[in-house]
Amino acid sequence: MRRNLSLDKPLQNRIAVVTGASRGIGFAIARALGAYGAEVVITARHRKSLEAARDKIPKALGVRADATRPSEVARLFRVIRRRFGRLDILVNNAGVFTYKPFARTTLADWRANLEANLTAIFLATRAALPLLQRSACAHVINILSISAFRAFPKCSAYTASKFGALGLTRVLGQELQSEGIRVTAILPGATDTRMVDEFDFPVHRKRLLQPDDVAAAVVAALTAPARTRVEEIVLTPSSGRL
Ligand SMILES: NC(=O)c1ccc[n+]([C@@H]2O[C@H](COP(=O)([O-])OP(=O)(O)OC[C@H]3O[C@@H](n4cnc5c(N)ncnc54)[C@H](OP(=O)(O)O)[C@@H]3O)[C@@H](O)[C@H]2O)c1
């Protein structure tokens, strides 16, 4: 029996960028998009881990780019323009996490969180816009956090950056609607990645969300009928505990 390619590979022929995809949630998203047929470009700062991740995703392209540096972000989208001429999916995933009491949070910690978790979304989305405007099914997905609407102690810089990123995502959702560009925020709770190494208490990793769970939410938003926009997905561990 002939298989229906569009059901098997619902993201066939889509061009996707996932920032911060050398490990963790970004890697799981990139791998899922590739498995559903998309051509995936992944980014991160460190070459070795980026190349190792790229080699695990068929046909993926790795471009080293610090999401906080305007010139590197501009170069990334120049590469995409030359190679593909357009962009269908931008996943703003790159991020950092500082877990410290406010009184010990340095200006460098503050800036690192604001730059990687908020300014990076501004930079990539602005640079990607002309390429997204050439797509018939453009979609921006921002990987935020439950820290975008809930306060946890020892997370001041991270929380400020993610609250800001949710505000930016909501404005983009409104503004880009008229251009046919869909915008979705994914707001995961604690997920089993290197990021949770920061906690100063023992964590039951098996109880946490897994990176593939977040990737499944991204795929669900991307494959929703074109007439619908999944605005926000909040995802938390069902055990309710860390
Ligand atoms: N894990 C959680 O509990 C959790 C929960 C909710 C939301 N999130 C969010 O999910 C996203 C991914 O987190 P994760 O848990 O997968 O973290 P992770 O395992 O630490 O991975 C972070 C990824 O981002 C890259 N990265 C960091 N800074 C970057 C920069 N300036 N430019 C480009 N790439 C950068 C890292 O590679 P390089 O170091 O080589 O650049 C790595 O590939 C973040 O936005 C995070 O806030 C995580």
The ligand as an ORCA input file, in Angstrom:
! r2SCAN-3c Opt
* xyz 0 1
  N      15.681     22.678     31.361
  C      14.641     23.282     31.902
  O      14.216     22.958     33.034
  C      13.904     24.333     31.128
  C      12.588     24.648     31.548
  C      11.898     25.631     30.868
  C      12.465     26.284     29.805
  N      13.733     25.969     29.411
  C      14.283     26.725     28.285
  O      14.608     25.849     27.234
  C      15.680     26.398     26.478
  C      16.766     25.344     26.319
  O      17.249     24.973     27.616
  P      17.920     23.557     27.940
  O      17.374     23.129     29.235
  O      17.856     22.654     26.773
  O      19.422     24.062     28.216
  P      20.854     23.419     27.927
  O      20.808     21.935     28.003
  O      21.798     24.176     28.777
  O      21.103     23.798     26.376
  C      21.249     25.143     25.990
  C      21.592     25.196     24.518
  O      21.646     26.570     24.141
  C      22.941     26.871     23.609
  N      23.243     28.263     23.957
  C      23.357     28.821     25.179
  N      23.632     30.134     25.062
  C      23.671     30.392     23.729
  C      23.929     31.554     22.964
  N      24.207     32.734     23.529
  N      23.881     31.458     21.615
  C      23.622     30.277     21.019
  N      23.397     29.152     21.676
  C      23.422     29.209     23.035
  C      23.889     25.819     24.220
  O      25.040     25.563     23.430
  P      26.414     26.427     23.603
  O      26.685     26.473     25.071
  O      27.431     25.702     22.796
  O      26.098     27.764     23.030
  C      22.953     24.599     24.206
  O      22.914     24.051     22.907
  C      16.127     27.659     27.218
  O      15.546     28.786     26.626
  C      15.564     27.443     28.607
  O      15.349     28.650     29.285
  C      14.453     25.005     30.056
*
